[in-house]
Amino acid sequence: MELTEQRISRRTLGRAVLALGAAGTLGAGLGAAAPAAGAAQVPGGADWMGALPSDSWLSRLTVPGTHDTCSLHGGPITQTQTLSVPDQLAAGVRFFDIRCRLIDGVFAIHHGPVFQEIFFGDVLNQCQDFLAHHPQESVLMRVKQEYSTAAAADFRSVFEGYRARWSGLMWGENRIPRLGEVRGRIVLLADSPGLPGIPWGGALTDIEDDYNIGTIFEIASRKWPETSAHLDAARASGDPQRLFLTFTSSSGWGLWPRQAADAMAPRLNGYLGGLNPAARPVLGTVPMDFVGADSVRRLYALNFGG
């Protein structure tokens, strides 16, 4: 099967404008955040959920995540991460954005047309292994059909085959659970018709994902104002049956994912630095590009006043 076909990009035109020098002035990437205040009181990345009460609503936590979790290949137009799934889990990432292309009866993980050299079964095995060793943790997982024209019913049928083979691993109810209900399991966020789990974009989710940002100049004028406003809304909400997801990631015709991530990092770090950690502000789930241990820790530390 042809899983590594030639990469194509709708953004190839205009990449040359990035030579204007913007990348050199954007500051540190998301992986370069300063250590959280009160770090001695914050658990390690592999076990932070285990230190939280079991009656905690999953929606009322600050959960670090990754956008296009498995996109490590394809060059600067396509790549969004540097850490593998196991390394992300060990760092404390607890939301995965999994894009599946249905081909020859299996799910190949893609970012657009680019095969990411991993299959859905590999991702499930890696999550299962991690959760077996860290049974107090849980992983939220968006499952989305990517670069595929398969009928939703066919996609659902193949997904159910995976769910049967990894019996008990995936929690698929249409409600927001408490942490104790889903320890040791994957909580499904269904981004394809008919899949089990919390419907993506449905009544239980509140999503900010303005990802098509054309140039670096729109980070300040558009992307960051939208992002910070949504983080504010997550902090203000007290509804346990509403899951806020705020994507800091973006790219566009004149902007690579890495450059967008580097531009967003100091803004997000400044926002976090302006919070009162002792109040344990809830930011909801925050998927990012090019995460590192420090950027992940700064988010989950908020659950502990750190």
VENURBEL-V218135 format. One record per residue. N is the residue number from 1. RES is the residue in one letter. NEAR is the number of other ideal C-beta (glycine too) atoms within 8 Angstrom. Layout:
N_RES_NEAR + N_RES_NEAR
//
This chain:
1_M_4 + 2_E_4 + 3_L_7 + 4_T_5 + 5_E_7 + 6_Q_4 + 7_R_10 + 8_I_7 + 9_S_8 + 10_R_5 + 11_R_11 + 12_T_8 + 13_L_5 + 14_G_8 + 15_R_10 + 16_A_5 + 17_V_8 + 18_L_11 + 19_A_5 + 20_L_5 + 21_G_6 + 22_A_10 + 23_A_9 + 24_G_5 + 25_T_6 + 26_L_11 + 27_G_7 + 28_A_8 + 29_G_10 + 30_L_16 + 31_G_12 + 32_A_9 + 33_A_13 + 34_A_6 + 35_P_8 + 36_A_11 + 37_A_6 + 38_G_11 + 39_A_10 + 40_A_4 + 41_Q_7 + 42_V_12 + 43_P_8 + 44_G_6 + 45_G_12 + 46_A_10 + 47_D_11 + 48_W_15 + 49_M_11 + 50_G_10 + 51_A_7 + 52_L_10 + 53_P_6 + 54_S_8 + 55_D_6 + 56_S_11 + 57_W_10 + 58_L_15 + 59_S_12 + 60_R_8 + 61_L_12 + 62_T_12 + 63_V_13 + 64_P_14 + 65_G_15 + 66_T_15 + 67_H_13 + 68_D_12 + 69_T_13 + 70_C_13 + 71_S_14 + 72_L_9 + 73_H_10 + 74_G_10 + 75_G_7 + 76_P_7 + 77_I_12 + 78_T_14 + 79_Q_13 + 80_T_12 + 81_Q_14 + 82_T_7 + 83_L_9 + 84_S_7 + 85_V_13 + 86_P_9 + 87_D_8 + 88_Q_15 + 89_L_14 + 90_A_9 + 91_A_13 + 92_G_14 + 93_V_14 + 94_R_12 + 95_F_15 + 96_F_15 + 97_D_12 + 98_I_13 + 99_R_14 + 100_C_15 + 101_R_13 + 102_L_12 + 103_I_9 + 104_D_4 + 105_G_5 + 106_V_10 + 107_F_12 + 108_A_12 + 109_I_15 + 110_H_13 + 111_H_12 + 112_G_9 + 113_P_8 + 114_V_11 + 115_F_11 + 116_Q_13 + 117_E_6 + 118_I_8 + 119_F_9 + 120_F_12 + 121_G_10 + 122_D_10 + 123_V_15 + 124_L_12 + 125_N_8 + 126_Q_12 + 127_C_15 + 128_Q_10 + 129_D_9 + 130_F_14 + 131_L_15 + 132_A_8 + 133_H_6 + 134_H_10 + 135_P_8 + 136_Q_8 + 137_E_16 + 138_S_14 + 139_V_14 + 140_L_14 + 141_M_13 + 142_R_11 + 143_V_13 + 144_K_11 + 145_Q_12 + 146_E_10 + 147_Y_7 + 148_S_10 + 149_T_2 + 150_A_8 + 151_A_5 + 152_A_10 + 153_A_7 + 154_D_9 + 155_F_15 + 156_R_12 + 157_S_8 + 158_V_12 + 159_F_12 + 160_E_8 + 161_G_8 + 162_Y_12 + 163_R_11 + 164_A_7 + 165_R_7 + 166_W_10 + 167_S_6 + 168_G_5 + 169_L_10 + 170_M_12 + 171_W_11 + 172_G_9 + 173_E_8 + 174_N_7 + 175_R_7 + 176_I_11 + 177_P_11 + 178_R_10 + 179_L_16 + 180_G_9 + 181_E_7 + 182_V_12 + 183_R_13 + 184_G_9 + 185_R_12 + 186_I_13 + 187_V_14 + 188_L_13 + 189_L_13 + 190_A_13 + 191_D_10 + 192_S_12 + 193_P_5 + 194_G_7 + 195_L_13 + 196_P_9 + 197_G_14 + 198_I_15 + 199_P_11 + 200_W_11 + 201_G_6 + 202_G_7 + 203_A_4 + 204_L_11 + 205_T_14 + 206_D_12 + 207_I_10 + 208_E_11 + 209_D_6 + 210_D_10 + 211_Y_9 + 212_N_7 + 213_I_14 + 214_G_8 + 215_T_10 + 216_I_11 + 217_F_6 + 218_E_12 + 219_I_14 + 220_A_7 + 221_S_6 + 222_R_10 + 223_K_13 + 224_W_10 + 225_P_8 + 226_E_10 + 227_T_15 + 228_S_10 + 229_A_9 + 230_H_12 + 231_L_13 + 232_D_8 + 233_A_10 + 234_A_13 + 235_R_9 + 236_A_6 + 237_S_11 + 238_G_5 + 239_D_6 + 240_P_8 + 241_Q_7 + 242_R_11 + 243_L_12 + 244_F_15 + 245_L_15 + 246_T_15 + 247_F_15 + 248_T_14 + 249_S_15 + 250_S_15 + 251_S_12 + 252_G_11 + 253_W_9 + 254_G_11 + 255_L_14 + 256_W_10 + 257_P_14 + 258_R_12 + 259_Q_13 + 260_A_17 + 261_A_15 + 262_D_13 + 263_A_13 + 264_M_17 + 265_A_16 + 266_P_10 + 267_R_12 + 268_L_12 + 269_N_11 + 270_G_8 + 271_Y_10 + 272_L_10 + 273_G_6 + 274_G_5 + 275_L_9 + 276_N_5 + 277_P_13 + 278_A_5 + 279_A_6 + 280_R_9 + 281_P_10 + 282_V_11 + 283_L_12 + 284_G_16 + 285_T_11 + 286_V_15 + 287_P_13 + 288_M_17 + 289_D_15 + 290_F_13 + 291_V_15 + 292_G_14 + 293_A_9 + 294_D_11 + 295_S_15 + 296_V_15 + 297_R_16 + 298_R_13 + 299_L_13 + 300_Y_15 + 301_A_13 + 302_L_16 + 303_N_9 + 304_F_13 + 305_G_8 + 306_G_11
//
